Amino acid sequence: MPLYTHLQQAQAGLFSHYLLAHADVLFRDFDRLYGAFIHVNQSPLGAGPVGGTSITIDRHSTAKMLGFDGIVENSIDATSTRDFVAEYVSMLAILMTNLSRISEDFIIWSTSEFSFIELADEFTSPSSVMPQKKNPDILELTRGKTAEVIGNLTAILTTIKGLASGYGRDLQQIKSSIWSTSKISISALVILKSILLTLRVNEKNMKKAAESSYLIALDIAEKLVQNGIPFRTTHKIAGNLVQIAHQYDKSLNKLSVKEISKIALETKVDPNLIMKIIQSTTIISSLKERKSFGSSGYDEQKRMIEDRMNKINSYRINVTQRDNNISKALSNLSSKIAELIK
């Protein structure tokens, strides 16, 4: 498929490379949330209204029983600080922004002009008056809900930025933003997963779009560089080749020696070398030869997919351990309560 810059076709790539790019973005979202858990999972219990208590209590013990990793030590901090809320919602705002970008791509690619993908019927709807339409409503709602989450973040930051130290009733107002943001984000992730599982990829149209353009122009320029020609010159050669091919409505590797002779003369490059390179360069050869680390070449796709699968498995182990620790703590607490009320 074509890869894009400025929404213009740039280089040949693979759909897997596109998916991996967004997978890596979501990995960073996960990393942020995984780290934020450390800040959130601290117990404020026992801080009193703002200055603690004279009653003999063990804050560390109650925190442990409830599955917290530790306590918010300072009593003012414990009762009045909500930076961890802003942190959590800001991370979800970033997550939703990333999901909105995926949604935008899929909306564009599902149009008849692109027809790279087709969304399952359950995630689209017809127009109210035009029965032939298949509107990507769910993806559009994801974009719209992203704005709502960003609004929630703004509301939280605006609320806490003007508060004096110590508890204020204003803090009650941010709770609805937390629940709303969580619900929207979880729903968006579940829905996007379902969309991906039911997505039909039109490989034929993707390939046609890649092969009917001039995506190998950079590959030609790079091969000329490897023959000792400065990139400034090879860039000019490749650009002129594209202009001629466009003028005669040809693909680059269908150009004749006669058609490229003027370019060769102007740049003082052997026309036979240019001809040899353009005839041996294709979309397939481009993807086979592109082996720079993290590139869209075939070999790198295999390596990156395997690496990401290992990363997912590692995350699963760590998250399961966290879940087990909390479940164990709450189970022990229930047992102790059961003993006390016998």
C-alpha positions in Angstrom: 0.0 0.0 0.0 1.1 3.6 -0.3 2.5 5.3 2.8 1.6 9.0 3.1 3.2 12.3 4.0 1.1 15.5 3.7 -1.7 13.0 2.7 0.2 12.5 -0.5 1.6 9.2 -1.6 5.2 9.0 -0.5 6.7 5.5 -0.3 5.6 1.9 -0.8 4.8 0.1 2.5 2.7 -2.7 4.0 -0.5 -2.5 5.9 1.2 -4.3 8.8 3.6 -1.4 9.0 0.7 1.0 9.5 -0.8 -1.2 12.1 2.5 -1.6 13.9 2.9 2.2 14.0 -0.4 2.6 15.9 0.4 -0.5 18.1 3.6 1.3 19.2 1.6 4.5 20.0 -0.9 2.4 22.1 2.1 0.7 23.8 3.1 4.2 25.0 -0.4 4.9 26.1 -0.3 1.6 28.1 3.1 2.5 29.6 1.8 5.9 30.8 -1.3 4.3 32.4 0.8 1.4 33.9 3.1 4.0 35.5 0.3 6.2 36.7 -1.1 3.2 38.7 1.9 3.7 41.1 0.7 7.3 41.8 -3.0 6.3 42.0 -2.6 3.2 44.2 -1.6 5.1 47.3 -4.0 5.1 50.3 -5.2 8.5 51.7 -7.1 6.6 54.5 -6.3 7.9 58.0 -5.3 11.4 57.0 -8.3 12.8 58.8 -10.1 16.0 57.6 -6.7 17.6 56.8 -4.3 17.3 59.8 -4.5 13.7 60.9 -5.9 12.2 64.2 -5.0 11.7 67.8 -6.5 8.2 67.7 -4.0 5.4 67.5 -4.3 4.0 64.0 -2.0 2.1 61.7 -2.3 3.7 58.2 0.2 1.3 56.7 -1.9 -1.7 57.9 -5.2 -0.5 56.4 -3.4 0.4 53.1 -2.0 -3.1 52.9 -5.4 -4.7 53.7 -7.0 -2.8 50.9 -4.4 -3.7 48.3 -2.6 -0.3 48.1 1.1 -0.2 47.4 1.6 2.5 50.0 0.1 5.6 51.6 -0.1 9.3 50.7 2.0 10.4 53.7 1.3 14.1 54.2 -2.3 14.6 55.5 -2.8 17.8 53.6 -1.6 16.1 50.4 -3.8 13.1 51.1 -7.0 15.1 51.5 -6.7 17.9 49.0 -4.3 17.0 46.2 -5.9 15.7 42.9 -2.9 15.8 40.6 -3.1 12.0 40.1 -6.6 12.5 38.8 -5.4 15.1 36.3 -2.6 12.7 35.4 -5.0 9.8 34.8 -7.5 11.8 32.7 -4.7 13.5 30.7 -3.3 10.1 29.7 -6.8 9.0 28.6 -7.1 12.2 26.6 -3.9 11.3 24.8 -5.2 7.8 24.3 -8.4 9.0 22.8 -6.5 11.4 20.6 -4.6 8.5 19.3 -7.8 6.5 18.7 -9.2 9.5 16.9 -6.3 9.5 14.5 -6.9 5.8 13.7 -10.6 6.6 13.2 -9.8 9.4 10.8 -7.6 7.1 8.7 -10.3 4.4 8.6 -13.0 7.0 7.7 -10.9 8.2 4.7 -9.8 4.7 3.6 -13.4 3.4 3.7 -14.6 6.0 1.2 -15.2 4.9 -2.4 -12.4 7.1 -3.6 -9.9 5.0 -1.6 -11.8 1.8 -0.9 -8.8 0.4 1.0 -10.9 -1.0 3.7 -14.6 -1.9 4.3 -16.2 -1.6 7.7 -18.6 -4.3 9.0 -22.3 -3.4 8.7 -22.7 -3.3 12.5 -20.3 -0.4 12.8 -21.9 1.7 10.0 -25.3 3.1 9.3 -27.2 4.2 6.2 -28.1 7.8 5.5 -31.5 9.0 6.7 -32.5 9.6 3.1 -29.9 7.9 1.0 -30.1 4.1 1.4 -26.9 3.4 -0.6 -24.8 5.1 2.0 -22.6 3.2 4.5 -21.6 5.9 7.0 -18.7 5.2 9.5 -20.8 6.6 12.4 -19.0 4.7 15.1 -15.6 6.1 14.0 -17.0 9.6 13.8 -18.4 9.3 17.3 -15.0 8.2 18.5 -13.6 11.5 17.1 -16.4 13.4 18.8 -16.0 11.6 22.1 -12.3 12.5 22.0 -13.3 16.2 22.2 -15.5 15.4 25.2 -12.6 13.7 27.0 -10.3 16.7 26.3 -13.1 18.9 27.7 -13.2 16.7 30.9 -9.5 17.2 31.3 -9.9 20.9 30.9 -12.6 21.0 33.5 -10.5 19.1 36.0 -7.4 21.3 35.5 -9.6 24.4 35.7 -11.2 23.2 38.9 -8.0 22.3 40.8 -5.8 25.2 39.6 -7.7 27.7 41.7 -8.0 25.8 45.0 -6.2 26.8 48.1 -4.4 24.1 50.1 -6.8 21.9 52.1 -10.1 20.3 51.1 -12.7 22.2 49.1 -16.1 21.1 48.0 -15.1 21.9 44.4 -13.3 18.6 44.3 -16.6 16.8 44.2 -17.2 18.3 40.8 -14.3 16.4 39.2 -15.7 13.0 40.0 -18.2 13.0 37.1 -15.3 13.8 34.7 -13.4 10.8 35.9 -16.2 8.3 35.5 -17.2 9.8 32.1 -13.7 9.7 30.8 -13.1 6.1 31.9 -16.4 4.9 30.4 -15.8 6.6 27.1 -12.2 5.4 26.8 -13.0 1.8 27.7 -15.9 1.7 25.3 -13.8 3.2 22.5 -11.1 0.6 23.0 -13.6 -2.3 23.0 -15.4 -1.0 19.9 -12.1 -0.3 18.0 -11.0 -3.9 18.8 -14.3 -5.2 17.3 -13.9 -3.0 14.3 -10.4 -4.4 13.6 -11.5 -8.0 14.1 -14.3 -7.5 11.5 -12.4 -5.2 9.1 -12.2 -6.3 5.5 -8.9 -5.1 3.9 -9.1 -4.6 0.2 -5.6 -5.8 -0.8 -6.3 -5.4 -4.5 -7.1 -1.7 -4.3 -4.2 -1.0 -1.9 -1.8 -2.7 -4.3 -3.3 -1.0 -7.3 -2.9 2.4 -5.7 0.8 1.6 -4.8 1.7 0.3 -8.3 -0.1 3.0 -10.3 1.9 5.8 -8.7 5.6 6.7 -8.6 6.5 5.3 -5.1 9.7 3.8 -6.3 11.2 7.2 -7.2 13.2 7.4 -4.0 14.4 3.8 -4.5 15.8 4.8 -7.9 17.5 7.8 -6.4 19.0 5.7 -3.6 20.4 3.1 -6.1 22.0 5.8 -8.1 23.6 7.1 -4.9 25.0 3.6 -4.3 26.7 4.0 -7.7 28.6 7.0 -6.5 26.3 9.8 -7.7 25.6 12.6 -5.2 22.0 12.6 -3.8 21.4 16.2 -5.1 21.9 14.8 -8.6 20.0 11.6 -8.1 17.1 13.5 -6.6 16.9 15.7 -9.7 17.1 12.6 -12.0 14.3 10.8 -10.2 12.1 13.9 -10.2 12.6 14.4 -13.9 11.9 10.7 -14.6 8.6 11.1 -12.7 7.7 14.2 -14.8 8.4 12.4 -18.1 6.5 9.2 -17.0 3.5 11.4 -16.0 3.7 13.3 -19.3 3.5 10.0 -21.3 1.2 8.3 -18.8 3.7 5.5 -18.2 5.1 3.7 -15.2 8.8 4.6 -14.4 10.1 1.2 -15.5 8.4 1.5 -18.9 10.5 4.5 -19.9 12.8 4.1 -22.9 16.4 5.1 -23.3 15.4 7.8 -25.7 13.0 9.3 -23.2 15.6 9.4 -20.4 18.6 10.5 -22.6 18.0 14.2 -22.1 18.1 13.7 -18.3 21.2 11.7 -18.6 22.9 14.3 -20.8 21.9 17.2 -18.4 23.2 15.3 -15.3 26.2 13.6 -17.1 25.0 10.2 -15.9 25.2 7.1 -18.1 21.7 6.5 -19.5 22.3 2.8 -19.5 22.8 2.9 -15.8 19.6 4.8 -15.3 17.8 2.4 -17.5 19.2 -0.7 -15.7 18.1 0.7 -12.3 14.6 1.8 -13.3 13.9 -1.6 -15.0 15.0 -3.6 -12.0 13.2 -1.5 -9.4 9.6 -2.4 -8.4 7.4 -2.1 -5.4 8.3 -5.7 -4.4 12.0 -5.1 -4.8 11.7 -1.9 -2.8 10.1 -3.8 0.1 12.6 -6.6 -0.1 15.6 -4.3 -0.1 14.4 -1.9 2.6 16.1 -3.3 5.7 16.9 -0.2 7.8 15.9 -0.8 11.4 12.1 -0.1 11.8 11.5 0.3 8.1 8.5 -1.0 6.1 10.5 -3.8 4.4 9.3 -7.4 4.7 12.1 -8.6 7.0 11.6 -5.8 9.5 7.8 -6.5 9.6 8.5 -10.0 10.7 11.0 -8.9 13.3 8.8 -6.1 14.7 5.6 -8.3 14.9 7.5 -11.0 16.9 9.0 -8.3 19.2 5.6 -6.7 19.8 4.0 -10.1 20.6 6.7 -10.8 23.2 6.1 -7.3 24.6 2.3 -8.0 24.9 3.0 -11.3 26.7 5.3 -9.5 29.1 2.7 -6.9 29.9 0.0 -9.6 30.5 2.3 -11.3 33.1 2.9 -8.0 34.9 -0.7 -6.9 34.9 -1.9 -10.3 36.0 0.5 -10.1 38.9 -0.9 -6.7 39.9 -4.4 -8.0 39.7 -3.5 -11.0 41.8 -1.9 -8.9 44.5 -5.0 -6.7 44.9 -7.3 -9.7 44.8 -5.2 -11.5 47.4 -5.2 -8.5 49.7 -9.0 -8.1 49.4 -9.5 -11.9 49.9 -7.4 -11.8 53.1 -9.4 -8.8 54.3 -12.7 -10.6 53.8 -11.3 -13.6 55.7 -10.3 -11.4 58.6 -13.8 -9.7 58.6 -15.5 -13.1 58.6 -13.4 -14.1 61.6 -14.3 -11.0 63.5 -18.1 -11.2 63.0 -18.4 -14.9 63.8 
